[in-house]
Amino acid sequence: MKLWGGRFAKGTDKLVDDFNSSIRFDSRMYKHDILGSIAHANMLGKCGIISANESSLIQNTLKDILNDIEDGKIDFEIDAEDIHMNVEKILISRIGDTGKKLHTGRSRNDQVALDIRMYLRDEIISIKEMIALLLSTLVKISEANLDTIMPGYTHLQRAQPITLAHHMMAYFEMFKRDYQRLCDCYSRMNILPLGSGALAGTTYPLDRYMVAQELGFDDVTQNSLDGVSDRDFAIELASCLSILMMHLSRLSEEIILWSSHEFGFVELDDAYSTGSSIMPQKKNPDVAELARGKTGRVYGSLMTLLTVMKSLPLAYNKDMQEDKEAIFDAVDTVKMCLPVFSNMIATMKVRKENMYKAAQGGFTNATDIADYLVKKGIPFRSAHEIIGKMVLYCIENNKSIDDMTMDEFKSFSDKIQEDVYTEISLEKCVSGRKLVGGPARETEEKAIENAKSFINSLV
C-alpha cells in the first residue's frame, strides 16, 4: 500500500511504478532527507504539534536509520518511489503510528525542494575546494615561470611576446570568477523552502526559522508557490558549472596544442597520458581531451534543466523530477574533471627553450618597433604602416626583424637608431609592459601575490 494510496481503489501498474520511481538516482540524498526530517520532527515537538516524546522517538529512529544506511544494512524499494518515501516507510515499520506523524505540516513537494538544496549546498562546497586546488596549482606554475617567454596569440597566430606566468594567470582569473560565481549561487540556494507545504503553506503553527537555523539556512522562502516550484538554484548551478567547464575546455585545448610536436611547449607526464593501440610512438593528451569533451555533457545538463522548466505552470509538476539526474550528472562530471586536471598540469614539463624560440618567430616584436617609432615622434598609424612594410620585406627575404642591418632599418625610417636592437629584444618587449594587468615580471609578481592572498582567504 502506497503511503498516499488512500484515495485509490487499486494499485498502480508495475510499469508505472518503474516509470514513476526516482529511487535509483535520488537515493544519494538519503543523508539530507534524514537530516531535514530530524529538524522538522524537532520543530514539531518544540511547537507542541506532536508530543516531545514522539518527537524524540522519531529523531532517534531517524538517526538509527541513517547509521543503518551508511552501514549498508538497508536496501531501498522501487515501490516506495523515492528516497523520501523509502525513509518514511522504514520509519513507520520501526515505530508504527508515531512514525506517521513525521509528515505533519509537510508535503513531499517542499521536502524534495529542501533535500536537493541541502545536497547541492554540500556539492558546491566540495567543488569550491577542488577549484581552490586548481588555483594553487596555476599560481605555482606561474611563479616558476615568471621569466619563461612565449608567444601570446590572437586568432591562433603569434602576436606579442608574453610569459607563461602571464598566460597561466589569465586562467587563474577565470577560475577565480568561477569560484566567486559558486559563492553567489550558494547564497541564493541557501534559503529554506520547508514550510511551503504542497503549494499553500499549512495551518499548523510551524517555526520555519527554527528549522532554517538548525539546518544552516540563511532565510526562509517568502512565497509558498515559489518555494516548491523554484528550481532556479539548480539551473544557476548548472550554468556556473558550464562556465567553469568552458574555461577548463579552453585550457585543455591549449594543453593539447602545446603538447603536440608542432608546438612542443610542454610534455605531459606519463601518468596523465595514454598510448595508441597501433602506433607505438603516440603519447596522447587524453585527460585534456576528455575534459574538453565532457564540457558538452555539462552544457547538456544545463539545457535539460532549462527545457524541463521552460513551460511549467505553478506550482509543482512531476516533470520537475527530471531536474535531479541532470544536475547530479553535471556535478559528478565537474568533480571528476577538476582533480585529475589539476594533477595533469602540476606534473607537466615546460619546454622553455621551445617557447622562447617560438616567440622569436612570427614577428611578435613588430608592435614594439611601431611603438619605438611613435616615441621618436612618428604618428602611430604612420608607424604601423612603416612596420607593416618592414614585415613584408622580412618575409620576402626570409629573415626576422632582429636580423635586419642598420642600413635596412634606415631604408624604412631614418628615425631608427642603434638602440632599436635593445628596444625590440623579447626581454624588453615583456619587461616594458608594466601596466596593471601586463606581463612584466614586477607586474606579474604583484598579481601572484594578490592571487596567494585570495587563496589564503578561502581557508
C-alpha angles and dihedrals in degrees: 000000000000116000086236096040102104094103094050126087095203140018126267121266115267091241089053090051091054093043094047097044121101098174092107090068108017094054087091087074093062094114094049092046091053095044089050091050092049090053091047092049091048091052092047089055095045091049092049093242089124126013122273090243092052091048092051093047092051093047095047093047091049089053089052091050090050091053092047092051092050090048090054094245097125130069116198120229125231089210089064087062103214144013092269095057092040092057093045092048091052090047092052092047089057104042104017121210093004088065090055089064093066092083093056110130092005137098128200085241096066091034091059091046089052096047096051092048091051092046094048092046089062092046091052090054090051094048092047089056089053092049089050089056091050091049091052090049092052091050092051092051090047094048090052092050106044090127099035102117118206136159118272114217141216120181084004087289121122106262117162135347117262134154130261086241090059091047094050093044088058087064090045088061091050095050090042088059089048089055091049092048090055089051090054091046090051092054092054092044093050096083120113115239095179109114093045089101117196091326110309105052119242141277091233114104095245121177100222094174091057090055091045091054093047092051096043100250121151096218144342128260113266099212124047094209091053091042094065100032101043116109096157089114092059092045091047091050091049088050092050090049091048091054090047091052091047089058091046090050092052092052089044090056091052092049089050091052095042093051093053122099088243090065105018092186096134140015117213119225115258089241090064099042136071136210136229125262090224109018110066094193096061125112107179127199092224096155091058092043093051092048088052091048096046089056088077090053092057090046087054091055090053092050090048092055094046091048094047092052100037099096107017116133119219132308131018119330127183088240086077090071084077091068094079104060090048098050093038090054092048091051093045092049094051092046090052094050104044103061096044091045092051090051092047095056092039090060101039119113116235114220098210096177092057092049091051093047091051091051089055091059129063095045093272090164094056093102090052092055089051089051088048090058091046089057087053090058103267116133112251096243090052090047089049091055093047093052092045089059090045091054091049089051091051092049092050091048096041097238139115125244089249090061095056118114122233090253090056091049090049091053087067100039134355088212090077114101137179090274089072091085091061094042094054098045112121091240092054092044090057100038092049092063097082099146116121105278094026129123099246112127095243091049093047092048089056091048090052091048090053090046091054090050089052092050092047090052088060094061 
